[in-house]
Amino acid sequence: MSGILELFNTPMGEELLKGVARETGQPKNKTADVLGMALPLLMGAMKKNVQSPQGAEGLLNALSSQHTGSILDDLSGLFGGGVDSSIKEDGAGILGHILGSRQPVVENELSNRSGISPAVIADMLKIAAPVIMGMLGRQRAQSNISSGSDLNTMLGSLLGGQPRQNQDLITSLIDSDGDGSVLDDVSDIVLGGGSGKQGGLGDILGGLFGK
């Protein structure tokens, strides 16, 4: 396994899986399937968003203020007594900013591919989104990222080594104008081919989650 699936081989990744599964009443393997599709999809959407100065500034501000990575410090506590409604509200806001009008389309497609209802998919994403943002916030701080171009590069690295089905999913759900150019020059990175770049998602998550 490679790419995003490496997250689930780390202790905190295991906590995330178990917590989301328990909170939504889904089997852990089904939860892993959904998040394995959803995380690169969300990062792909963020990468498209930061192509504009406004989008880059908005994400940088969020990662340097509200979503700094502190949520990662005690995931067992976060999930131990049930996820607080404020976490889900935060997640809903994150998804609205990242996906915009495409959010229902994304949830329905993940539902079609996983066999889990769109409502449960929505809950999974609301719970996972603040954790994902915390991961990005910690990586931003560790890498001292302060510009849109560096943020763009970081997100490209996080998309490294994804299987073909995730590339197809990202293209179909984020390329709203249908021109086939979703992630610009990141296509090769997502497909895991020919880019020569180092520091893919597995390497970064290993550092963040203590692998």
C-alpha positions in Angstrom: 0.0 0.0 0.0 1.2 3.5 -0.7 0.1 7.1 -0.5 -2.9 7.9 1.6 -3.4 4.4 2.9 -0.1 4.8 4.8 -1.9 7.2 7.1 -3.9 4.2 8.4 -0.8 2.4 9.4 0.2 5.0 11.9 -1.1 5.2 15.5 -3.0 8.4 15.1 -4.3 7.3 11.8 -5.7 4.2 13.5 -7.3 6.5 16.1 -8.9 8.6 13.3 -10.3 5.5 11.6 -11.6 3.9 14.8 -13.1 7.2 16.0 -14.9 8.0 12.7 -16.1 4.4 12.4 -17.4 4.4 16.0 -19.1 7.8 15.7 -20.9 6.9 12.4 -21.6 3.3 13.2 -19.7 2.0 10.2 -17.2 -0.9 9.9 -13.6 0.3 10.1 -12.7 -1.2 6.7 -15.6 0.8 5.1 -14.5 3.9 6.9 -11.0 3.4 5.6 -12.3 3.0 2.0 -14.3 6.3 2.3 -11.5 8.3 3.8 -9.0 6.8 1.4 -11.0 8.4 -1.4 -12.0 11.5 0.5 -8.6 12.8 1.7 -6.9 13.1 -1.7 -10.1 14.5 -3.1 -10.2 17.2 -0.4 -6.5 18.0 -0.9 -7.0 18.1 -4.7 -9.9 20.6 -4.2 -7.7 22.7 -1.9 -4.9 22.6 -4.5 -7.2 23.9 -7.1 -8.5 26.6 -4.7 -5.0 27.9 -3.9 -4.4 28.7 -7.6 -6.0 32.1 -6.8 -4.3 34.6 -4.5 -7.5 34.8 -2.4 -7.8 31.1 -2.0 -4.1 30.8 -1.0 -4.4 33.6 1.5 -7.6 32.1 3.0 -6.0 28.7 3.5 -2.8 30.1 4.9 -4.7 32.2 7.4 -6.8 29.2 8.5 -3.7 27.0 8.9 -1.7 29.6 10.9 -4.6 30.5 13.2 -7.5 28.1 13.9 -6.1 24.9 12.4 -2.5 24.7 13.7 -2.4 21.0 14.5 -3.3 21.0 18.1 -6.2 18.7 17.4 -3.7 16.0 16.6 -2.3 16.0 20.2 -5.2 14.0 21.7 -7.3 12.2 19.1 -8.2 9.5 21.6 -9.7 12.1 23.9 -11.4 13.8 20.9 -13.2 10.5 20.0 -13.3 9.0 23.5 -16.6 10.5 24.7 -18.2 11.1 21.3 -17.3 13.9 19.0 -18.4 17.3 20.2 -20.9 19.1 18.0 -18.5 22.0 17.6 -16.0 19.7 15.8 -18.7 18.7 13.3 -19.8 22.4 12.9 -16.2 23.3 12.2 -15.9 20.4 9.7 -19.1 21.5 8.0 -17.6 25.0 7.5 -14.3 23.5 6.2 -16.1 21.4 3.7 -18.2 24.3 2.5 -15.1 26.4 1.9 -13.2 23.6 0.2 -15.9 22.0 -1.9 -18.5 24.8 -2.3 -21.4 23.8 -4.5 -19.7 20.5 -5.4 -20.1 19.2 -1.9 -23.4 17.2 -2.5 -21.9 15.8 -5.7 -18.8 14.6 -3.9 -20.9 13.1 -1.1 -23.2 11.3 -3.5 -20.3 9.9 -5.5 -18.5 8.6 -2.4 -21.8 7.1 -1.5 -22.1 5.4 -4.8 -18.6 4.0 -4.6 -18.8 2.8 -1.0 -22.4 1.8 -0.6 -22.8 4.1 2.5 -25.6 6.6 2.5 -24.8 10.2 1.6 -25.9 11.4 5.1 -23.4 9.1 6.7 -20.7 10.1 4.2 -21.4 13.7 5.2 -20.9 12.9 8.9 -17.6 11.1 8.2 -16.3 14.1 6.3 -17.4 16.6 8.9 -15.5 14.6 11.6 -12.4 14.0 9.5 -12.1 17.5 8.0 -10.8 19.3 11.1 -8.2 16.5 11.6 -7.1 16.9 8.0 -6.8 20.6 8.4 -4.8 20.1 11.7 -2.4 17.8 9.8 -1.9 20.5 7.1 -1.5 23.2 9.7 1.2 21.3 11.5 3.0 20.6 8.2 2.8 24.3 7.3 4.4 25.2 10.6 7.1 22.5 10.3 8.0 23.6 6.8 7.7 27.3 7.5 5.3 27.8 4.6 4.2 31.4 4.2 3.4 31.8 0.5 0.8 30.5 -1.9 3.4 28.9 -4.1 4.9 27.0 -1.2 1.4 26.0 -0.1 0.7 24.8 -3.6 3.9 22.7 -3.6 3.0 21.2 -0.2 -0.4 20.1 -1.4 1.1 18.6 -4.5 3.5 16.6 -2.3 0.6 15.4 -0.2 -1.1 14.1 -3.3 1.9 12.0 -4.3 1.6 8.4 -5.4 -2.2 8.2 -5.5 -3.7 5.2 -7.4 -5.4 5.8 -10.7 -8.9 5.5 -9.3 -8.3 8.4 -7.0 -7.0 10.5 -9.9 -10.1 9.7 -11.8 -12.3 10.6 -8.8 -10.5 13.9 -8.3 -10.8 14.8 -12.0 -14.5 13.9 -12.3 -15.6 15.7 -9.1 -13.4 18.8 -9.1 -13.1 19.7 -12.7 -16.4 21.5 -12.8 -15.8 23.1 -16.2 -15.0 19.8 -17.8 -11.7 20.8 -19.4 -9.8 17.9 -17.9 -7.3 20.1 -16.2 -8.0 19.8 -12.5 -4.6 19.9 -10.8 -2.7 21.7 -13.5 0.9 20.3 -13.6 0.2 17.9 -10.7 -1.3 15.2 -12.8 1.9 13.1 -12.9 2.3 13.5 -9.1 -1.2 12.2 -8.4 -0.6 9.3 -10.7 2.8 8.6 -9.1 4.6 8.9 -12.4 7.6 10.7 -13.8 7.7 13.8 -11.6 10.8 12.9 -9.7 9.5 14.7 -6.7 10.1 13.4 -3.2 8.2 13.7 0.0 4.9 12.2 -0.9 1.9 11.8 1.4 3.2 8.7 3.1 6.5 10.4 4.1 4.8 13.5 5.4 2.2 11.6 7.3 4.8 9.4 8.8 6.5 12.5 10.4 3.2 14.0 11.5 1.6 10.9 13.0 4.7 9.4 14.5 5.1 6.4 12.3 
